[in-house]
Each structure stands twice: as C-alpha cells, then as structure tokens.
Amino acid sequence: MKAIIPVAGAGTKLRPLTYTQPKALIPIAGKTILGVIVDQLIDAGVNEFVFVIGYLGEKIQRYIDRNYPNLSCTFVTQNDRRGTGHAIYITREAVGEDEVMIVLGDTVCDYNVKDVLASTVSQIGVRKVDDPRRFGVAELNDKDNVVRMVEKPLIPKSNMAMVGIYYIKETGKMYEALGQHLAQPADENGEYHLTSALQLMLEQGTQLHAFRVNNWFDCGKKETLLSTNAILLKQMEDDRGQAPLGVYSNTVVIHPVNIAEGCSISNSIIGPNVTIGENTKIESSIVKDSIIGSYAELQQVVLNSSIIGSDAFVRGLSQSLNIGDNTEIDLA
C-alpha cells in the first residue's frame, strides 16, 4: 500500500511562520502536522510513501530522513504550484498501478484508517460543515455513494465537505482522468484540482463511496491551529494519560501540555493547552493556549493564544511599582 502526501504549498495564511518553515512541519501536540499524518498511516500498515515537495522541500526531506530513517519513501518535486490535481499527477511514475491513499499535507483527521483500507471500493473522506463554499463538496445518495463533486461551489447542493483524504483503488483511471483534466484550461488561479479529475472518474463509471471522519482539524490559520493543538493535547492525555515532565524550578504546569526534552523552565506558569519544542528556555513567564518552537527563549512575558517560532527570543517589560490607595493603572 502506497500513500501520496502533497506538502508543496507555501502556507501563506500562516506567515510569518511559513517564511522559513513548511506548514507541514509546524509543531502541534508534541509532533508536527506531517508527523501526525505519517504516524496514522504507518500504524494502519501503509509502508511506502510518496511526498510531493516544493516550497522549502529540503526541510521536509530532512525531517523525514531524520525521524523516519527506515521509511520507504520517494520525493517528487512540484516546481510550479498548479494545484492538487497537478501535484498528484506528477507522482504517476512513482506510484504506478498500485492502490493508493492520498492525504493532503495539512489534513489532520480522526478516522479509522484500517477500515478505509479494507474497503472494496474507492473512498473519499467527508465532514458536514456550516459553510461548504470554502471546500470541495461531495453530493451523496442515500447509500453514501458520491454522485457529484464540485470544488468550492458558489451555490452548494450539499454540506458535505471533502476533507482531503482519498483511497483510490483504480489508480490507472485516476491518472488518466488527471491527464484529461490537465489538458483543459486551468482555473482563474492557474490551478488544477483533484476534485475535477475525480468527477471525471465518476462520469466514466467509477464508484466512489464517502466515509465520515469523526473530527477534522483545520491547520490552515493561526486561530484554528491553536484550537487544533488544544483538542489534540486533551485527546492525547485522555488516551495515554499525562506524559512525564521534567523538573522545573518554581513552576506550575496546568495540563494538558506537551513539553519536549531539554527545556529549561523557571518561575513560570505553563498551560493549559501549550506545546513547547525541544531545548526551549522560559523564565518568569506565563504561557497559555500557545505553541512555542524549539530553541526559543522567553523572558518575563505573558503569552496567550500565541505562536512563537523556533530560535525566537522574546523578552517582556518588567516594572517595579509602588502604588497608593484608590489608584488605577492600565499597563496594556
């Protein structure tokens, strides 16, 4: 079983973090977005991976080589960002005719991967959403078979958004449909969508079935990334219990948190919902609902709903106050 993971996007909505770090490598709940996806697939028995890289692709490759040294993987470079359809099409030589699992590199979902891989027909992951206009949308019949797919429709006829997970058994037909799609003009943004090729497969008689994911965690923007971090931290502690932490001088830790190895923390309050990367130093600070990268240093700061990149230094303002009765001071 092979898996294709496209991770060539620039992650513009998460800048400035993604100027120097691919979106897929942003830390979340003690891992990275890409690490969560790869671990899910490995646990389900997927043993070959094809990564579509582009922007900062060498960092993706180094991360996989370092953290998954025994993984059988191929890296395919998408030099021009021409959409998910183009990204999948350029993997055709690496994949061949094998059945394939496709998981977009910013798609973190809670679902049973083994059940999907055991299916006798091709599968597409879906989730009901309030505003389907921002997503690819699948129209289903009463047996959850897909009857039509549209990318970001202006007037949606369904509220079932496609979450970016696909299990394709008819791989040859998929690449043939992608070739037909790429022979047509691109959309107004110069992109080709996998959704359009899958719609061609439907029209040519391929059966596609929809499965519902339990949860779909959005990692595309700062606010939703922090929310996802909080949900996954709580889920990890519910499943595995609280992870053992180091000894931190005069520090209160409020769970759920994930603090990597090598961190030095003193005179601080950490948590809840905080992920801290390795070898980070925090002094006299309060940090909650935040993601802190590796090798960062925080001194005398109060952080809430923040993302701090790796190797960053943040120091706050320290005051000494002698305040009399009936006084109001606003230091905001």
C-alpha positions as CSV (number, residue, x, y, z in Angstrom):
1,M,0.0,0.0,0.0
2,K,1.4,3.4,-1.0
3,A,0.4,6.8,0.3
4,I,0.8,10.2,-1.5
5,I,1.2,13.2,0.7
6,P,1.4,16.6,-1.1
7,V,3.3,19.1,1.0
8,A,4.4,21.6,-1.6
9,G,2.2,24.5,-0.5
10,A,3.6,27.8,0.8
11,G,1.2,28.1,3.7
12,T,0.6,31.8,3.2
13,K,-2.1,32.1,5.8
14,L,0.4,31.1,8.5
15,R,3.0,33.7,7.7
16,P,5.5,34.8,9.0
17,L,6.0,31.3,10.4
18,T,6.0,29.7,6.9
19,Y,8.6,32.1,5.5
20,T,11.2,29.8,7.0
21,Q,9.2,26.6,7.9
22,P,6.9,24.5,5.8
23,K,3.4,24.5,7.1
24,A,3.5,20.7,7.5
25,L,6.4,21.0,10.0
26,I,4.7,23.4,12.4
27,P,4.7,21.7,15.8
28,I,1.4,20.6,17.2
29,A,0.6,18.5,20.3
30,G,4.2,17.3,20.6
31,K,4.6,16.3,16.9
32,T,4.3,18.1,13.6
33,I,1.3,18.2,11.3
34,L,3.2,15.9,8.9
35,G,4.3,13.6,11.8
36,V,0.6,13.1,12.9
37,I,-0.4,12.1,9.3
38,V,2.6,9.8,8.7
39,D,2.2,8.0,12.1
40,Q,-1.5,7.4,11.4
41,L,-0.7,5.8,8.1
42,I,2.2,3.7,9.4
43,D,0.0,2.4,12.2
44,A,-2.5,1.2,9.6
45,G,0.1,-0.7,7.7
46,V,1.0,1.7,4.9
47,N,4.6,1.0,4.1
48,E,5.5,3.2,1.1
49,F,5.2,7.0,0.9
50,V,5.5,9.5,-2.0
51,F,5.9,13.1,-0.8
52,V,5.2,15.9,-3.2
53,I,7.6,18.7,-2.1
54,G,8.2,22.2,-3.4
55,Y,8.5,25.3,-1.2
56,L,11.2,24.6,1.4
57,G,11.1,21.0,0.3
58,E,14.6,20.2,1.6
59,K,13.3,20.7,5.1
60,I,10.6,18.2,4.6
61,Q,13.1,15.7,3.2
62,R,15.5,16.3,6.2
63,Y,12.6,15.9,8.7
64,I,11.5,12.5,7.1
65,D,15.1,11.2,6.9
66,R,15.8,12.1,10.5
67,N,12.6,11.0,12.1
68,Y,11.7,8.0,9.9
69,P,15.1,6.6,8.8
70,N,13.6,3.2,7.9
71,L,10.7,4.5,5.9
72,S,10.4,3.6,2.2
73,C,9.8,6.9,0.5
74,T,10.1,8.9,-2.7
75,F,10.3,12.6,-3.0
76,V,8.7,14.2,-6.1
77,T,9.3,18.0,-6.7
78,Q,6.4,20.2,-7.9
79,N,8.3,23.2,-9.2
80,D,5.1,25.1,-10.2
81,R,2.3,25.3,-7.8
82,R,-0.5,24.3,-10.1
83,G,-3.0,22.8,-7.6
84,T,-3.6,19.4,-6.1
85,G,-4.5,17.7,-9.4
86,H,-1.1,18.6,-10.8
87,A,0.6,17.5,-7.6
88,I,-0.9,14.1,-7.7
89,Y,-0.4,13.7,-11.5
90,I,3.4,14.1,-11.2
91,T,3.6,11.1,-8.9
92,R,2.4,8.7,-11.6
93,E,5.8,7.1,-12.2
94,A,6.5,6.7,-8.5
95,V,3.1,5.0,-7.8
96,G,2.3,3.0,-10.9
97,E,-0.8,0.9,-10.8
98,D,-0.8,0.3,-7.0
99,E,-3.8,1.2,-4.9
100,V,-3.0,4.5,-3.2
101,M,-4.0,6.5,-0.2
102,I,-3.9,10.3,-0.7
103,V,-3.8,12.6,2.3
104,L,-3.3,16.3,1.9
105,G,-0.3,17.6,3.9
106,D,-2.4,19.9,6.1
107,T,-5.2,17.4,6.8
108,V,-5.3,16.1,10.3
109,C,-8.4,13.9,10.9
110,D,-9.7,11.4,13.4
111,Y,-10.8,8.3,11.5
112,N,-10.1,4.6,11.3
113,V,-7.5,4.2,8.6
114,K,-7.6,0.4,8.6
115,D,-11.4,0.4,7.9
116,V,-10.8,2.7,4.9
117,L,-8.0,0.5,3.5
118,A,-10.2,-2.6,3.9
119,S,-12.9,-1.2,1.6
120,T,-13.7,-2.9,-1.7
121,V,-14.4,0.4,-3.4
122,S,-12.6,3.7,-3.6
123,Q,-13.3,6.0,-0.6
124,I,-13.5,9.8,0.0
125,G,-13.4,11.3,3.5
126,V,-16.2,13.9,4.2
127,R,-17.4,16.0,7.1
128,K,-20.5,18.1,7.4
129,V,-19.7,21.8,7.6
130,D,-21.7,25.0,8.1
131,D,-20.3,26.9,5.0
132,P,-19.3,24.4,2.3
133,R,-18.4,27.1,-0.2
134,R,-14.8,27.2,1.0
135,F,-14.3,23.5,0.2
136,G,-14.6,20.8,-2.3
137,V,-18.1,19.4,-1.9
138,A,-19.5,15.9,-2.4
139,E,-23.1,15.2,-3.2
140,L,-24.2,11.8,-1.9
141,N,-27.1,9.4,-2.4
142,D,-28.9,7.5,0.4
143,K,-26.2,4.9,0.4
144,D,-23.4,7.4,0.8
145,N,-22.2,6.8,-2.8
146,V,-20.8,10.0,-4.4
147,V,-23.0,11.2,-7.3
148,R,-21.2,14.5,-7.9
149,M,-18.2,16.6,-6.8
150,V,-17.6,20.3,-7.1
151,E,-14.7,22.4,-6.0
152,K,-15.8,25.5,-3.9
153,P,-19.3,25.8,-5.4
154,L,-21.0,29.3,-5.2
155,I,-24.3,27.6,-4.6
156,P,-23.6,24.3,-2.8
157,K,-26.1,21.5,-3.2
158,S,-24.6,19.6,-0.3
159,N,-22.9,20.5,3.1
160,M,-20.5,17.5,2.9
161,A,-17.0,18.9,2.5
162,M,-14.2,16.7,1.3
163,V,-11.6,16.7,4.0
164,G,-8.6,15.8,1.8
165,I,-8.4,12.0,2.4
166,Y,-8.8,9.7,-0.6
167,Y,-8.4,5.9,-1.0
168,I,-8.2,5.1,-4.7
169,K,-8.3,1.5,-6.0
170,E,-8.5,2.4,-9.7
171,T,-5.2,4.3,-9.8
172,G,-4.7,4.0,-13.5
173,K,-8.1,5.5,-14.2
174,M,-7.3,8.3,-11.7
175,Y,-4.1,9.3,-13.6
176,E,-5.9,9.0,-16.9
177,A,-8.6,11.4,-15.6
178,L,-5.9,13.8,-14.3
179,G,-4.2,13.8,-17.7
180,Q,-7.5,14.7,-19.3
181,H,-8.1,17.4,-16.7
182,L,-4.6,18.9,-17.2
183,A,-5.2,19.1,-20.9
184,Q,-8.0,21.6,-20.2
185,P,-7.5,25.3,-19.2
186,A,-6.7,25.9,-15.5
187,D,-9.0,27.8,-13.2
188,E,-8.7,31.5,-12.6
189,N,-5.8,30.9,-10.2
190,G,-3.9,28.8,-12.6
191,E,-4.6,25.6,-10.6
192,Y,-5.9,22.1,-11.4
193,H,-8.0,20.4,-8.7
194,L,-8.1,16.7,-7.8
195,T,-11.8,17.1,-7.4
196,S,-12.3,17.8,-11.1
197,A,-10.4,14.6,-12.1
198,L,-12.4,12.5,-9.6
199,Q,-15.6,14.0,-11.1
200,L,-14.4,12.7,-14.5
201,M,-13.9,9.3,-13.0
202,L,-17.5,9.4,-11.7
203,E,-18.8,10.3,-15.1
204,Q,-16.8,7.4,-16.6
205,G,-18.4,4.9,-14.3
206,T,-16.0,4.6,-11.4
207,Q,-17.8,4.1,-8.0
208,L,-16.7,6.4,-5.2
209,H,-18.0,5.9,-1.6
210,A,-17.9,8.6,1.1
211,F,-16.9,7.9,4.7
212,R,-17.4,10.3,7.5
213,V,-14.4,11.3,9.7
214,N,-15.0,11.7,13.4
215,N,-13.1,15.0,13.6
216,W,-11.4,17.3,11.1
217,F,-8.8,19.5,12.5
218,D,-8.1,22.7,10.5
219,C,-4.4,23.6,10.5
220,G,-4.5,26.4,7.9
221,K,-4.8,29.6,10.1
222,K,-3.3,30.7,13.4
223,E,-6.6,30.6,15.4
224,T,-7.7,27.2,14.1
225,L,-4.1,25.8,14.5
226,L,-4.2,26.8,18.2
227,S,-7.6,25.3,18.6
228,T,-6.4,22.0,17.0
229,N,-3.4,21.9,19.2
230,A,-5.7,22.2,22.3
231,I,-8.0,19.4,21.1
232,L,-5.2,17.0,20.3
233,L,-3.4,17.7,23.6
234,K,-6.5,16.8,25.5
235,Q,-7.1,13.8,23.3
236,M,-3.6,12.5,23.9
237,E,-3.9,12.8,27.6
238,D,-7.3,11.1,27.6
239,D,-5.8,8.2,25.6
240,R,-2.4,7.9,27.2
241,G,-2.6,9.8,30.5
242,Q,-0.3,12.7,31.4
243,A,3.2,12.4,29.9
244,P,6.0,12.6,32.5
245,L,7.5,16.1,32.6
246,G,10.9,17.3,33.7
247,V,11.6,19.1,36.9
248,Y,11.1,22.9,36.5
249,S,12.1,25.3,39.3
250,N,9.3,27.2,41.0
251,T,6.9,26.5,38.1
252,V,3.3,25.5,37.9
253,V,2.2,23.3,34.9
254,I,-1.5,23.2,34.1
255,H,-2.5,20.3,31.8
256,P,-2.9,19.5,29.0
257,V,0.6,20.4,27.9
258,N,3.4,18.8,25.9
259,I,7.0,19.9,26.8
260,A,9.8,18.5,24.7
261,E,13.1,17.3,26.1
262,G,15.9,19.6,27.0
263,C,13.7,22.6,28.1
264,S,14.7,24.8,31.0
265,I,11.7,26.5,32.7
266,S,11.8,28.5,35.9
267,N,9.5,30.8,37.9
268,S,6.7,30.4,35.4
269,I,3.1,29.2,34.8
270,I,2.7,26.9,31.8
271,G,-0.7,25.8,30.4
272,P,-3.2,24.8,29.7
273,N,-3.1,23.9,26.0
274,V,0.6,24.6,25.4
275,T,3.1,22.8,23.2
276,I,6.8,23.6,23.7
277,G,9.6,22.4,21.4
278,E,12.9,21.0,22.5
279,N,15.6,22.9,24.2
280,T,13.5,26.0,24.8
281,K,14.2,28.3,27.8
282,I,11.4,30.1,29.7
283,E,12.0,32.4,32.7
284,S,9.5,34.3,34.8
285,S,6.7,34.0,32.2
286,I,3.0,32.9,31.9
287,V,2.2,30.9,28.8
288,K,-1.3,29.5,27.9
289,D,-3.1,28.3,24.7
290,S,0.1,28.7,22.7
291,I,2.7,26.9,20.6
292,I,6.4,27.6,21.2
293,G,9.0,26.3,18.8
294,S,12.4,24.6,19.6
295,Y,15.4,26.5,20.9
296,A,13.2,29.6,21.7
297,E,13.8,31.8,24.7
298,L,11.1,33.7,26.6
299,Q,11.8,36.1,29.5
300,Q,9.3,37.9,31.6
301,V,6.4,37.6,29.1
302,V,2.7,36.8,29.4
303,L,1.6,34.9,26.3
304,N,-2.0,33.9,25.4
305,S,-3.1,32.5,22.0
306,S,0.4,32.9,20.6
307,I,2.6,31.0,18.2
308,I,6.4,31.6,18.6
309,G,8.7,30.1,16.0
310,S,11.9,28.2,16.6
311,D,15.1,30.1,17.7
312,A,13.0,33.1,18.6
313,F,13.8,35.4,21.5
314,V,11.0,37.3,23.4
315,R,11.5,39.5,26.4
316,G,8.8,41.4,28.2
317,L,8.6,44.7,30.1
318,S,9.5,44.5,33.8
319,Q,8.2,47.1,36.2
320,S,8.7,48.0,39.8
321,L,5.6,49.7,41.2
322,N,4.8,51.4,44.5
323,I,1.0,52.2,44.2
324,G,-1.1,54.0,46.8
325,D,-4.7,53.6,47.6
326,N,-7.6,54.3,45.2
327,T,-5.3,54.2,42.2
328,E,-6.0,52.8,38.7
329,I,-3.1,51.9,36.3
330,D,-3.5,50.4,32.8
331,L,-0.3,48.9,31.5
332,A,-1.9,47.5,28.3
